[in-house]
Amino acid sequence: MERSGYRNKTGGRDGYGGGGRDGYGGGGRGGYGRGRSGYDGGGRSGYDGGGRSGYDGGGRSGNGGSGRGRGREREREFYPQHQPSPGGGGGGGRGFSQQSPNQWQPRPNPPSPFTHPSSSSVPPPFTTGNDNRQPEVKPHPRSDNGSPNLKEQKAETTTIGPIHRPDKGGTMSIRSCTLRVNHFPVTFNPQSIIMHYNVDVKATVPPKKGLPPKKISKFDLSMIRDQLFADHPQTLPLSKTAYDGEKSIFSAVPLPEETFTVEVSKGEDERVVSYTVTITLVNKLELRKLRDYLSGTVFSIPRDILHGMDLVVKENPARSTVALGRYFFPKNPPIVQRDLEPGIIAIGGFQHSLKTTAQGLSLCLDSSVLSFRKKMSVLDFLYDRIRGFNLAEFWKYKKAVEEELLGVKVNVTHRKTKQKYTIAGLTPKDTRHITFPILDQDGKNLPGSNSLLAYFKDKYGIDIEYKDIPALDFGGKKTNFVPMELCVLVEGQRFPKEYLDKNAAKNLKNMCLASPKERESTIQMMMKSGDGPCGGGILKNFGMNVNTSMTNVTGRVIGPPALKLRDPRGRSTSAKLDAEKCHWNLLGKSMVEGKPVDCWGILDFTSNGPNWCKLRGNQFVDNLMDKYRKLGIVMEEPVCYENSTMRILGDYNSLSDLLEKINDKVQKNCRRRLQFLLCVMANRDHGYKCLKWIAETKVGIVTQCCLSGSANEGKDQYLTNLALKINAKIGGSNVELVNSLPHFENERAVMFIGADVNHPGSRDIDSPSIAAVVATINWPAANRYAARVCAQERRMEKILNFGEICFDLVTYYEKLNKSKPQKIVIFRDGVSESQFEMVLGQELKDLKTVFQRSNYFPTITLIVAQKRHQTRLFPTAAKEGTSSGNVFPGTVVDTEVVHPFEFDFYLCSHYGSLGTSKPTHYHVLWDEHKFTSDELQKLIYDMCFTFARCTKPVSLVPPVYYADLAAYRGRLYYEARMSTQSPDSAVSSLSSHLASSSISSATSISNDPGFYKLHPNTENIMFFV
């Protein structure tokens, strides 16, 4: 009997850089003051291997402070954080000092006395003093019986803010390093005022009776703005204004508040269209308020001022480059440009934003590479994109043409207008036979009709050459057909990377992985370019100046933890780490707890395929068992071996029946559950989603997928990675820390929670968002996790029922460990600074309410891990970084480029072998454990060594990494359901919660909690690794 297997690369690769600087402190014994403080991510694999990396943020802080005491007495409900105790005193400290003699001297916020919570049976409300604490958040109103009255919670609108930095930053290190950060200091005149105006644009001719006003496109709004300012250069100086492309103009000088008439040429016949533009003053943005925030005088961030100034620094690139969302792509010359595949090119650009940091205001700029459609004629584009395309046989390729052109924007060549048109479709008839009615000036039909060919001949003197193909339909209520030969693709149209072929996607990825030196050089070039944010003289007109030299910071490298493994005889031993990369290997060693494998099976989907992709089953099983033997772990022969075909992966009913049959057969013959089913595929197939969905939610089988090609090769590293993943999935432990995690050395029950939300793409209007929460279920190893997955409203970032989900995980923890965790650390992924209030005021509050209802009062710390940021770290010399030119693993930055006073820092925990490493930005929102900077930074770095599927530290703290993987798995469940044609009755059996047997829409699926509910056999194991 032939037996088979599949490859999965583990680990993931790393991302890119960040920075930081200190807070300011209060002081005294018995308590300590805190100052306050301010992702790019990597890829991910869908096939049980893969991985991902990278991540970034913004922020900053101050300096000063002295003295601290631990004061870790346990408090309840919404505990005051890092307050000075009544007997405090001593120390104190000034706020950070700006170095320029012409700048302001900030002062610290004065501390206030803190009254310790009483020991009454009712937990005290969350209160704060007037120092650096969050504003008060009152507990839920209570009914007469003392239970929370959730119906009355509407009235709770009090805002909460992140905590302040507890000290002057960390000091722990095995070495220091001098780094450059892509933050460029910005100076401004605090006496300046930026005028914010609302711009209301309306067509002079009102719409026809009963019809709503036609929406004016961004392109037309920009054209109207340009014409308005050209008509009134004295009162409306273009160089002293910045426009957001819609409703807002920010100006360095007062503008007249009046209504103007603007005429522009547009449309098919270049007719003159008249608009009225009304300019109204909305607000005067006083920059002194931003100065006060940066100096620590006030703690409420002036977002309106930052928004206006951010728009100002984007104005010059918006005028001189091709703008695409937050990206800007210079044209002459481009930063980089390379063909990816026919009709598609990769173009280099940049993105930038203003950050409030410890050194003051700074501009953060980073380079980017995206894929675009080429600017070329529509017909040339079709010849490039469609293999074998031939105009003589156009109708044969009609479907492929529509797939390439629908939604694409074009310009026309028979007129001078720059107006953009969106292709809505193709005409049903060829150009030769297209006719349309003749209209008079009032839009009424006249006798007879006109042909499209005659129209272009009579009006433009153009003879249409290609008459036997359809014209392009631009949509709209009026007939708007244009022959293809007169249309050219608009420049700067992004081509989704998901649609690139394999080689093109690889080339784009390689272009994105610029070395640190290359990336640093590109960033410096754009800062000094006339197309960049400093060009055009606009900043000077607003009293702003940007230093074009990067910020220098001193980073600290935290030492790696001691790791525990076992030798093949089962004796405890330590891992030997590579001095530079912090990697380790299992040569001559084994996992800490290798689970014996004595009830497993193989499902071979390649048995009926061609010989080149068939699994050599006997060879693969022998190799895998030999690898387990070398690791000192028992592995028996598979108890079942089933053959099938790749085709069955797309058939819900057949695949479901097959998995049920395997599960029943094993339980009948072995009288125990299958540990895992190794599924071997010939290639990466969409049926993978359906396999995972059925196995993990309906049948309750742990699966490990692999590719037959990799399995047949049987490389040692591949087999080791496969063993790591299998061991983690069946409840084993791959690596543990020798020492307890910092700050919790003497604790008996601690839990770490990770939470993330996976959102659908911007063009996907039907799919729900998928939330996932994972939590550790063992202590002190803290390396085994349980997960919960659920769907919620599309694009909703708030995790619904967060408290209930977490309490369910706490209950399972208690079942295993005989006690609930008394200390909980939550890592929240994927939220921006503007959403911190939501996380604190809604998610954390919901958690506290649910816990309080059960008379459960653990202490809690809440940390946001940010990945989507542009901050990068560059060693200033070869000796300051690794051989790849990146920063060392364990590099932390918590000065200069971090938040002015909130508790945040950048940590690069991984070794970057390719591209430029990106650190993760950790921002502490809530802390009842009173972490010091050193304790928290070391704790997070140590945890990065416990990721189950690779033998190296990863770039993101594992609770968040796992939550991301679990949420992505939920996304696969949804996509599997939408792609299958199974009867609704089959789906309804997945959950007893379904109200009907019909699940035919995205809405019903996203509202059904049972659809994503994991099977009891899988919900508390690490199926997602």
Secondary structure in CASP SS format (residue, H / E / C, confidence):
PFRMAT SS
TARGET T0000
AUTHOR 0000-0000-0000
METHOD secondary structure of the structure
MODEL  1
M C 1.00
E C 1.00
R C 1.00
S C 1.00
G C 1.00
Y C 1.00
R C 1.00
N C 1.00
K C 1.00
T C 1.00
G C 1.00
G C 1.00
R C 1.00
D C 1.00
G C 1.00
Y C 1.00
G C 1.00
G C 1.00
G C 1.00
G E 1.00
R E 1.00
D C 1.00
G C 1.00
Y C 1.00
G C 1.00
G C 1.00
G C 1.00
G C 1.00
R C 1.00
G C 1.00
G C 1.00
Y C 1.00
G C 1.00
R C 1.00
G C 1.00
R C 1.00
S E 1.00
G C 1.00
Y C 1.00
D C 1.00
G C 1.00
G C 1.00
G C 1.00
R C 1.00
S C 1.00
G C 1.00
Y C 1.00
D C 1.00
G C 1.00
G C 1.00
G C 1.00
R C 1.00
S C 1.00
G C 1.00
Y C 1.00
D C 1.00
G C 1.00
G C 1.00
G C 1.00
R C 1.00
S C 1.00
G C 1.00
N C 1.00
G C 1.00
G C 1.00
S C 1.00
G C 1.00
R C 1.00
G C 1.00
R C 1.00
G C 1.00
R C 1.00
E C 1.00
R C 1.00
E C 1.00
R C 1.00
E C 1.00
F C 1.00
Y C 1.00
P C 1.00
Q C 1.00
H C 1.00
Q C 1.00
P C 1.00
S C 1.00
P C 1.00
G C 1.00
G C 1.00
G C 1.00
G C 1.00
G C 1.00
G C 1.00
G C 1.00
R C 1.00
G C 1.00
F C 1.00
S C 1.00
Q C 1.00
Q C 1.00
S C 1.00
P C 1.00
N C 1.00
Q C 1.00
W C 1.00
Q C 1.00
P C 1.00
R C 1.00
P C 1.00
N C 1.00
P C 1.00
P C 1.00
S C 1.00
P C 1.00
F C 1.00
T C 1.00
H C 1.00
P C 1.00
S C 1.00
S C 1.00
S C 1.00
S C 1.00
V C 1.00
P C 1.00
P C 1.00
P C 1.00
F E 1.00
T C 1.00
T C 1.00
G C 1.00
N C 1.00
D C 1.00
N C 1.00
R C 1.00
Q C 1.00
P C 1.00
E C 1.00
V E 1.00
K C 1.00
P C 1.00
H C 1.00
P C 1.00
R E 1.00
S C 1.00
D C 1.00
N C 1.00
G C 1.00
S C 1.00
P E 1.00
N C 1.00
L H 1.00
K H 1.00
E H 1.00
Q H 1.00
K H 1.00
A H 1.00
E C 1.00
T C 1.00
T C 1.00
T C 1.00
I C 1.00
G C 1.00
P C 1.00
I C 1.00
H E 1.00
R C 1.00
P C 1.00
D C 1.00
K C 1.00
G C 1.00
G C 1.00
T C 1.00
M C 1.00
S C 1.00
I C 1.00
R E 1.00
S E 1.00
C E 1.00
T E 1.00
L E 1.00
R E 1.00
V E 1.00
N C 1.00
H E 1.00
F E 1.00
P E 1.00
V E 1.00
T E 1.00
F E 1.00
N C 1.00
P C 1.00
Q C 1.00
S C 1.00
I E 1.00
I E 1.00
M E 1.00
H E 1.00
Y E 1.00
N E 1.00
V E 1.00
D E 1.00
V E 1.00
K E 1.00
A E 1.00
T C 1.00
V C 1.00
P C 1.00
P C 1.00
K C 1.00
K C 1.00
G C 1.00
L C 1.00
P C 1.00
P C 1.00
K C 1.00
K C 1.00
I C 1.00
S C 1.00
K H 1.00
F H 1.00
D H 1.00
L H 1.00
S H 1.00
M H 1.00
I H 1.00
R H 1.00
D H 1.00
Q H 1.00
L H 1.00
F H 1.00
A H 1.00
D H 1.00
H C 1.00
P C 1.00
Q C 1.00
T C 1.00
L C 1.00
P C 1.00
L H 1.00
S H 1.00
K H 1.00
T E 1.00
A E 1.00
Y E 1.00
D C 1.00
G C 1.00
E C 1.00
K C 1.00
S E 1.00
I E 1.00
F E 1.00
S E 1.00
A C 1.00
V C 1.00
P C 1.00
L C 1.00
P C 1.00
E C 1.00
E C 1.00
T E 1.00
F E 1.00
T E 1.00
V E 1.00
E E 1.00
V E 1.00
S E 1.00
K E 1.00
G C 1.00
E C 1.00
D C 1.00
E C 1.00
R E 1.00
V E 1.00
V E 1.00
S E 1.00
Y E 1.00
T E 1.00
V E 1.00
T E 1.00
I E 1.00
T E 1.00
L E 1.00
V E 1.00
N E 1.00
K E 1.00
L E 1.00
E E 1.00
L C 1.00
R H 1.00
K H 1.00
L H 1.00
R H 1.00
D H 1.00
Y H 1.00
L H 1.00
S C 1.00
G C 1.00
T C 1.00
V C 1.00
F C 1.00
S C 1.00
I C 1.00
P C 1.00
R H 1.00
D H 1.00
I H 1.00
L H 1.00
H H 1.00
G H 1.00
M H 1.00
D H 1.00
L H 1.00
V H 1.00
V H 1.00
K H 1.00
E H 1.00
N H 1.00
P H 1.00
A H 1.00
R H 1.00
S H 1.00
T C 1.00
V E 1.00
A E 1.00
L E 1.00
G C 1.00
R C 1.00
Y E 1.00
F E 1.00
F E 1.00
P C 1.00
K C 1.00
N C 1.00
P C 1.00
P C 1.00
I C 1.00
V C 1.00
Q E 1.00
R E 1.00
D E 1.00
L E 1.00
E E 1.00
P C 1.00
G C 1.00
I E 1.00
I E 1.00
A E 1.00
I E 1.00
G E 1.00
G E 1.00
F E 1.00
Q E 1.00
H E 1.00
S E 1.00
L E 1.00
K E 1.00
T E 1.00
T E 1.00
A C 1.00
Q C 1.00
G E 1.00
L E 1.00
S E 1.00
L E 1.00
C E 1.00
L E 1.00
D E 1.00
S E 1.00
S E 1.00
V E 1.00
L E 1.00
S E 1.00
F E 1.00
R E 1.00
K C 1.00
K C 1.00
M C 1.00
S E 1.00
V H 1.00
L H 1.00
D H 1.00
F H 1.00
L H 1.00
Y H 1.00
D H 1.00
R H 1.00
I C 1.00
R C 1.00
G C 1.00
F C 1.00
N C 1.00
L H 1.00
A H 1.00
E H 1.00
F H 1.00
W H 1.00
K H 1.00
Y H 1.00
K H 1.00
K H 1.00
A H 1.00
V H 1.00
E H 1.00
E H 1.00
E H 1.00
L H 1.00
L C 1.00
G C 1.00
V C 1.00
K E 1.00
V E 1.00
N E 1.00
V E 1.00
T C 1.00
H C 1.00
R C 1.00
K C 1.00
T C 1.00
K C 1.00
Q C 1.00
K C 1.00
Y E 1.00
T E 1.00
I C 1.00
A C 1.00
G E 1.00
L E 1.00
T E 1.00
P E 1.00
K E 1.00
D E 1.00
T H 1.00
R H 1.00
H H 1.00
I C 1.00
T E 1.00
F E 1.00
P E 1.00
I E 1.00
L E 1.00
D C 1.00
Q C 1.00
D C 1.00
G C 1.00
K C 1.00
N E 1.00
L E 1.00
P E 1.00
G E 1.00
S E 1.00
N E 1.00
S E 1.00
L H 1.00
L H 1.00
A H 1.00
Y H 1.00
F H 1.00
K H 1.00
D H 1.00
K H 1.00
Y H 1.00
G C 1.00
I C 1.00
D C 1.00
I C 1.00
E C 1.00
Y C 1.00
K C 1.00
D C 1.00
I C 1.00
P E 1.00
A E 1.00
L E 1.00
D E 1.00
F C 1.00
G C 1.00
G C 1.00
K C 1.00
K C 1.00
T C 1.00
N C 1.00
F E 1.00
V E 1.00
P C 1.00
M H 1.00
E H 1.00
L H 1.00
C E 1.00
V E 1.00
L E 1.00
V C 1.00
E C 1.00
G C 1.00
Q C 1.00
R E 1.00
F C 1.00
P C 1.00
K H 1.00
E H 1.00
Y H 1.00
L C 1.00
D C 1.00
K H 1.00
N H 1.00
A H 1.00
A H 1.00
K H 1.00
N H 1.00
L H 1.00
K H 1.00
N H 1.00
M H 1.00
C H 1.00
L C 1.00
A C 1.00
S C 1.00
P H 1.00
K H 1.00
E H 1.00
R H 1.00
E H 1.00
S H 1.00
T H 1.00
I H 1.00
Q H 1.00
M H 1.00
M H 1.00
M H 1.00
K H 1.00
S C 1.00
G C 1.00
D C 1.00
G C 1.00
P C 1.00
C C 1.00
G H 1.00
G H 1.00
G H 1.00
I H 1.00
L H 1.00
K H 1.00
N H 1.00
F C 1.00
G C 1.00
M E 1.00
N E 1.00
V E 1.00
N C 1.00
T C 1.00
S C 1.00
M C 1.00
T E 1.00
N E 1.00
V E 1.00
T E 1.00
G E 1.00
R E 1.00
V E 1.00
I C 1.00
G C 1.00
P C 1.00
P C 1.00
A C 1.00
L E 1.00
K E 1.00
L E 1.00
R E 1.00
D C 1.00
P C 1.00
R C 1.00
G C 1.00
R C 1.00
S E 1.00
T E 1.00
S E 1.00
A C 1.00
K C 1.00
L C 1.00
D C 1.00
A C 1.00
E C 1.00
K C 1.00
C C 1.00
H C 1.00
W C 1.00
N C 1.00
L C 1.00
L C 1.00
G C 1.00
K C 1.00
S E 1.00
M C 1.00
V C 1.00
E E 1.00
G C 1.00
K C 1.00
P C 1.00
V E 1.00
D C 1.00
C C 1.00
W E 1.00
G E 1.00
I E 1.00
L E 1.00
D E 1.00
F C 1.00
T C 1.00
S C 1.00
N C 1.00
G C 1.00
P C 1.00
N H 1.00
W H 1.00
C H 1.00
K C 1.00
L C 1.00
R C 1.00
G H 1.00
N H 1.00
Q H 1.00
F H 1.00
V H 1.00
D H 1.00
N H 1.00
L H 1.00
M H 1.00
D H 1.00
K H 1.00
Y H 1.00
R H 1.00
K H 1.00
L C 1.00
G C 1.00
I C 1.00
V C 1.00
M E 1.00
E C 1.00
E C 1.00
P C 1.00
V C 1.00
C E 1.00
Y E 1.00
E E 1.00
N E 1.00
S C 1.00
T C 1.00
M H 1.00
R H 1.00
I H 1.00
L H 1.00
G H 1.00
D C 1.00
Y H 1.00
N H 1.00
S H 1.00
L H 1.00
S H 1.00
D H 1.00
L H 1.00
L H 1.00
E H 1.00
K H 1.00
I H 1.00
N H 1.00
D H 1.00
K H 1.00
V H 1.00
Q H 1.00
K H 1.00
N H 1.00
C H 1.00
R C 1.00
R C 1.00
R C 1.00
L C 1.00
Q C 1.00
F E 1.00
L E 1.00
L E 1.00
C E 1.00
V E 1.00
M E 1.00
A C 1.00
N C 1.00
R C 1.00
D C 1.00
H C 1.00
G H 1.00
Y H 1.00
K H 1.00
C H 1.00
L H 1.00
K H 1.00
W H 1.00
I H 1.00
A H 1.00
E H 1.00
T H 1.00
K H 1.00
V H 1.00
G C 1.00
I C 1.00
V C 1.00
T E 1.00
Q E 1.00
C E 1.00
C E 1.00
L E 1.00
S H 1.00
G H 1.00
S H 1.00
A H 1.00
N H 1.00
E H 1.00
G C 1.00
K C 1.00
D H 1.00
Q H 1.00
Y H 1.00
L H 1.00
T H 1.00
N H 1.00
L H 1.00
A H 1.00
L H 1.00
K H 1.00
I H 1.00
N H 1.00
A H 1.00
K H 1.00
I C 1.00
G C 1.00
G C 1.00
S E 1.00
N C 1.00
V C 1.00
E E 1.00
L E 1.00
V C 1.00
N C 1.00
S C 1.00
L C 1.00
P C 1.00
H C 1.00
F C 1.00
E C 1.00
N C 1.00
E C 1.00
R C 1.00
A C 1.00
V E 1.00
M E 1.00
F E 1.00
I E 1.00
G E 1.00
A E 1.00
D E 1.00
V E 1.00
N E 1.00
H C 1.00
P C 1.00
G C 1.00
S C 1.00
R C 1.00
D C 1.00
I C 1.00
D C 1.00
S C 1.00
P C 1.00
S E 1.00
I E 1.00
A E 1.00
A E 1.00
V E 1.00
V E 1.00
A E 1.00
T E 1.00
I C 1.00
N C 1.00
W C 1.00
P C 1.00
A C 1.00
A C 1.00
N C 1.00
R C 1.00
Y E 1.00
A E 1.00
A E 1.00
R E 1.00
V E 1.00
C E 1.00
A E 1.00
Q E 1.00
E C 1.00
R C 1.00
R C 1.00
M C 1.00
E C 1.00
K C 1.00
I C 1.00
L C 1.00
N C 1.00
F H 1.00
G H 1.00
E H 1.00
I H 1.00
C H 1.00
F H 1.00
D H 1.00
L H 1.00
V H 1.00
T H 1.00
Y H 1.00
Y H 1.00
E H 1.00
K H 1.00
L H 1.00
N H 1.00
K C 1.00
S C 1.00
K C 1.00
P C 1.00
Q C 1.00
K E 1.00
I E 1.00
V E 1.00
I E 1.00
F E 1.00
R E 1.00
D E 1.00
G C 1.00
V C 1.00
S C 1.00
E H 1.00
S H 1.00
Q H 1.00
F H 1.00
E H 1.00
M H 1.00
V H 1.00
L H 1.00
G H 1.00
Q H 1.00
E H 1.00
L H 1.00
K H 1.00
D H 1.00
L H 1.00
K H 1.00
T H 1.00
V H 1.00
F H 1.00
Q H 1.00
R H 1.00
S C 1.00
N C 1.00
Y C 1.00
F C 1.00
P C 1.00
T E 1.00
I E 1.00
T E 1.00
L E 1.00
I E 1.00
V E 1.00
A E 1.00
Q E 1.00
K C 1.00
R C 1.00
H C 1.00
Q C 1.00
T C 1.00
R C 1.00
L E 1.00
F E 1.00
P E 1.00
T C 1.00
A C 1.00
A H 1.00
K H 1.00
E H 1.00
G C 1.00
T C 1.00
S C 1.00
S C 1.00
G C 1.00
N C 1.00
V C 1.00
F C 1.00
P C 1.00
G C 1.00
T E 1.00
V E 1.00
V E 1.00
D C 1.00
T E 1.00
E E 1.00
V C 1.00
V C 1.00
H C 1.00
P C 1.00
F C 1.00
E E 1.00
F C 1.00
D E 1.00
F E 1.00
Y E 1.00
L E 1.00
C E 1.00
S C 1.00
H C 1.00
Y C 1.00
G C 1.00
S C 1.00
L C 1.00
G C 1.00
T C 1.00
S C 1.00
K C 1.00
P C 1.00
T E 1.00
H E 1.00
Y E 1.00
H E 1.00
V E 1.00
L E 1.00
W E 1.00
D E 1.00
E C 1.00
H C 1.00
K C 1.00
F C 1.00
T C 1.00
S H 1.00
D H 1.00
E H 1.00
L H 1.00
Q H 1.00
K H 1.00
L H 1.00
I H 1.00
Y H 1.00
D H 1.00
M H 1.00
C C 1.00
F C 1.00
T C 1.00
F C 1.00
A C 1.00
R C 1.00
C C 1.00
T C 1.00
K C 1.00
P C 1.00
V C 1.00
S C 1.00
L C 1.00
V C 1.00
P H 1.00
P H 1.00
V H 1.00
Y H 1.00
Y H 1.00
A H 1.00
D H 1.00
L H 1.00
A H 1.00
A H 1.00
Y H 1.00
R H 1.00
G H 1.00
R H 1.00
L H 1.00
Y H 1.00
Y H 1.00
E H 1.00
A H 1.00
R H 1.00
M H 1.00
S H 1.00
T C 1.00
Q C 1.00
S C 1.00
P C 1.00
D H 1.00
S H 1.00
A H 1.00
V H 1.00
S H 1.00
S C 1.00
L C 1.00
S C 1.00
S C 1.00
H C 1.00
L C 1.00
A C 1.00
S C 1.00
S C 1.00
S C 1.00
I C 1.00
S C 1.00
S C 1.00
A H 1.00
T H 1.00
S H 1.00
I H 1.00
S H 1.00
N C 1.00
D C 1.00
P H 1.00
G H 1.00
F H 1.00
Y H 1.00
K C 1.00
L C 1.00
H C 1.00
P C 1.00
N C 1.00
T C 1.00
E C 1.00
N C 1.00
I C 1.00
M C 1.00
F C 1.00
F C 1.00
V C 1.00
END
